[in-house]
Amino acid sequence: MKSLFDRIENNIERITESGCWVWLGNITHDGYPYMHVGKKKQYMHRVCYEIESTKELEKGITLDHLCRIRCCVNPSHMQPMSLLDNIRKGNY
């Protein structure tokens, strides 16, 4: 059985020009990457950020995609912030 890291790596395409890590797996209806880990849906941009930073995001904290590409999972393209701040900053 593949490790979680291997499953993640097999679903990423790294785009040299932008630096984005495009998720090739499941995408929500609004464009966010996810994978089922056990019986739980995990958002992969959060998982990749937590793996890179080696700490879990606090409850109520969301990640802003600085690159504006929702299916990007590159941790260096993420900025943690409150949901309200993310909405204020967003292009929605």
LOLUM-699615 format. One line per field, with one value per residue: residue number from 0; x, y, z of N, C-alpha, C in turn; residue in one letter. Coordinates in steps of 0.05 Angstrom, whole numbers, plus 5000, padded with zeros to 4 digits. Example, Ala and Ser with C-alpha at 12.3 -4.5 7.8 and 13.67 -1.06 7.14 Angstrom:
<pts>
seq: 0:1
n.xx: 5264:5257
n.yy: 4886:4955
n.zz: 5156:5142
ca.xx: 5246:5273
ca.yy: 4910:4979
ca.zz: 5156:5143
c.xx: 5264:5258
c.yy: 4934:5001
c.zz: 5156:5157
type: A:S
</pts>
This chain:
<pts>
seq: 0:1:2:3:4:5:6:7:8:9:10:11:12:13:14:15:16:17:18:19:20:21:22:23:24:25:26:27:28:29:30:31:32:33:34:35:36:37:38:39:40:41:42:43:44:45:46:47:48:49:50:51:52:53:54:55:56:57:58:59:60:61:62:63:64:65:66:67:68:69:70:71:72:73:74:75:76:77:78:79:80:81:82:83:84:85:86:87:88:89:90:91
n.xx: 5017:5011:5045:5019:5048:5070:5022:5005:5048:5043:5000:5012:5031:5086:5094:5140:5145:5109:5115:5075:5044:5006:4946:4927:4889:4826:4779:4742:4675:4682:4735:4777:4831:4826:4831:4812:4829:4833:4769:4760:4753:4805:4833:4879:4915:4919:4939:4989:5013:5015:5048:5096:5106:5108:5071:5004:4950:4916:4850:4799:4833:4849:4876:4904:4910:4964:4980:4933:4912:4869:4874:4927:4978:5025:5063:5092:5062:5021:4985:4972:4912:4855:4788:4753:4790:4812:4768:4758:4804:4801:4784:4728
n.yy: 4976:5045:5100:5159:5204:5186:5178:5231:5255:5228:5253:5305:5356:5392:5457:5491:5544:5577:5558:5533:5476:5434:5401:5338:5302:5290:5344:5395:5421:5476:5481:5466:5423:5355:5294:5230:5207:5152:5151:5204:5267:5304:5367:5381:5424:5444:5400:5393:5442:5437:5392:5413:5457:5430:5433:5433:5470:5522:5519:5552:5579:5594:5581:5626:5627:5651:5651:5650:5605:5556:5500:5492:5464:5480:5494:5542:5578:5591:5629:5633:5655:5688:5667:5710:5751:5728:5726:5781:5795:5766:5750:5745
n.zz: 5000:4983:5013:5045:5029:4980:4951:4947:4919:4870:4848:4833:4789:4773:4754:4720:4701:4731:4782:4808:4838:4810:4825:4807:4821:4853:4851:4883:4872:4869:4856:4891:4914:4934:4974:4995:5057:5091:5117:5114:5082:5057:5047:5000:4992:5043:5071:5045:5059:5115:5120:5100:5135:5182:5223:5248:5221:5256:5283:5246:5214:5148:5082:5038:4969:4941:4888:4862:4840:4850:4850:4862:4902:4924:4979:4987:4960:4992:5041:5108:5139:5170:5155:5144:5130:5085:5051:5045:5018:4972:4903:4892
ca.xx: 5000:5026:5043:5004:5066:5071:4996:5005:5068:5033:4978:5021:5047:5100:5095:5165:5142:5094:5122:5052:5042:4978:4935:4915:4869:4799:4776:4715:4659:4693:4763:4798:4840:4822:4836:4802:4849:4814:4742:4758:4762:4827:4840:4908:4932:4923:4957:5017:5023:5021:5072:5120:5110:5110:5051:4976:4938:4897:4822:4791:4853:4847:4900:4900:4928:4977:4982:4905:4905:4857:4884:4955:4984:5052:5061:5103:5042:4999:4988:4951:4897:4828:4770:4744:4811:4814:4745:4763:4826:4796:4772:4703
ca.yy: 5000:5069:5119:5184:5221:5175:5184:5259:5260:5218:5270:5332:5364:5416:5475:5506:5573:5590:5547:5519:5447:5430:5376:5322:5285:5301:5373:5402:5436:5503:5481:5459:5396:5339:5266:5216:5193:5136:5159:5233:5283:5322:5386:5375:5447:5446:5377:5399:5464:5426:5375:5431:5473:5411:5438:5434:5497:5526:5520:5578:5591:5585:5587:5642:5619:5675:5648:5652:5579:5540:5472:5491:5454:5488:5508:5569:5595:5594:5647:5629:5679:5683:5665:5736:5765:5715:5735:5809:5797:5750:5759:5730
ca.zz: 5000:4981:5035:5039:5014:4952:4938:4941:4898:4844:4839:4830:4766:4779:4731:4723:4695:4752:4808:4819:4839:4803:4835:4785:4832:4857:4855:4891:4852:4867:4847:4911:4912:4958:4973:5018:5073:5108:5110:5116:5059:5065:5027:4996:4996:5072:5078:5036:5076:5142:5118:5097:5159:5204:5244:5239:5221:5277:5275:5237:5195:5120:5066:5014:4947:4931:4859:4853:4827:4872:4850:4868:4929:4932:5005:4985:4948:5011:5064:5127:5149:5178:5132:5138:5116:5059:5034:5039:5000:4948:4877:4889
c.xx: 5018:5023:5028:5022:5068:5045:4995:5024:5058:5010:4986:5037:5060:5103:5119:5160:5130:5103:5098:5056:5013:4969:4920:4893:4842:4799:4746:4701:4669:4723:4785:4805:4835:4828:4823:4825:4833:4786:4738:4768:4782:4832:4870:4925:4938:4943:4986:5029:5031:5045:5097:5126:5114:5092:5024:4966:4918:4869:4814:4810:4849:4872:4892:4920:4939:4978:4954:4896:4895:4867:4914:4959:5012:5051:5072:5084:5018:5006:4966:4938:4869:4810:4760:4765:4814:4792:4749:4784:4820:4784:4745:4681
c.yy: 5025:5086:5144:5202:5212:5181:5214:5265:5250:5234:5299:5335:5391:5433:5494:5536:5588:5582:5533:5489:5441:5402:5363:5304:5298:5331:5378:5418:5465:5504:5474:5430:5380:5309:5253:5201:5178:5143:5189:5247:5303:5341:5387:5400:5451:5424:5384:5422:5453:5408:5392:5447:5456:5418:5441:5463:5499:5526:5549:5592:5578:5592:5603:5632:5645:5675:5650:5627:5561:5511:5469:5482:5461:5504:5536:5588:5600:5614:5642:5655:5670:5681:5693:5752:5754:5724:5764:5813:5785:5764:5747:5748
c.zz: 5000:5006:5026:5022:4985:4937:4930:4918:4870:4833:4835:4804:4773:4753:4735:4721:4719:4780:4821:4818:4835:4811:4812:4795:4834:4863:4863:4869:4848:4863:4867:4911:4938:4952:4998:5032:5094:5099:5110:5091:5070:5042:5024:4998:5026:5081:5070:5052:5103:5142:5116:5122:5184:5228:5232:5241:5243:5266:5268:5218:5168:5105:5042:4993:4934:4900:4846:4838:4849:4873:4855:4897:4938:4958:5004:4972:4966:5033:5083:5136:5157:5153:5124:5122:5087:5040:5026:5017:4972:4924:4872:4880
type: M:K:S:L:F:D:R:I:E:N:N:I:E:R:I:T:E:S:G:C:W:V:W:L:G:N:I:T:H:D:G:Y:P:Y:M:H:V:G:K:K:K:Q:Y:M:H:R:V:C:Y:E:I:E:S:T:K:E:L:E:K:G:I:T:L:D:H:L:C:R:I:R:C:C:V:N:P:S:H:M:Q:P:M:S:L:L:D:N:I:R:K:G:N:Y
</pts>
